[in-house]
Amino acid sequence: MVNNLNKTDYKVLGVGHPRTGTGYTSKLLESFGLSIGHERLKDDGIVAWQMTMPLDKFGNKLPWVHPSMDYSKLNFDVIIYNTRNPKNSIPSIVFTETTSLVHRSKFIDFSEAQNDIEKAIISIVGFDKQIKNQYPKHIQYRVEDGQKKVYDFLSEKYELKSDYILPSSNYNSRKSRIGTINYEIVRPKYQDMINRFCIEYGYDKLFK
């Protein structure tokens, strides 16, 4: 927990879509020696997908984020945006992120989606657009293989541990039920949408 609630300047803010590795990212940053909380503000910062949402719409009522305060008043030196392969994140979003949908719906339009898979695609792409607009100066990394990229970037700014041990990639993971996803119901518009996302971040296209 942050020791001084009047503090406004922090080192790191981590953002990303729910179920794409924000919890892992907080553990990664702590392994480097930084005091970073997952959905909890600590002395060096916070990693929380909720910080992707337009803060003026939520004020000090960011869901599941502690402490309750006006996060729009805080300044962060570094913004880290984590991405995860949609092949793995979409099933996880579909089956485990229904509770956050009401909050995501406040700034993402899901009205044209005909199924939960299309909703997940719209959400991933919507978060990507929002992060780029809200935090144009950010470092993006892939949770699958981008840990060194983050370490090298941060080590130029802060004194980090040289003997860090990477956290388990199973941190905060849930069964994603990949085999139960029927991608045949996804319409071409949304196939193209997520394929463009995959190409941009170096993942294999989800649809051929």
PyMOL commands that set and color helices and strands:
alter all, ss='L'
color gray80, all
select helices_A, chain A and resi 22-31+49-52+55-57+71-73+86-96+101-104+116-134+147-155+178-180+183-185+188-201
alter helices_A, ss='H'
color red, helices_A
select strands_A, chain A and resi 9-15+36-38+45-47+75-83+139-142
alter strands_A, ss='S'
color yellow, strands_A
deselect
rebuild
show_as cartoon
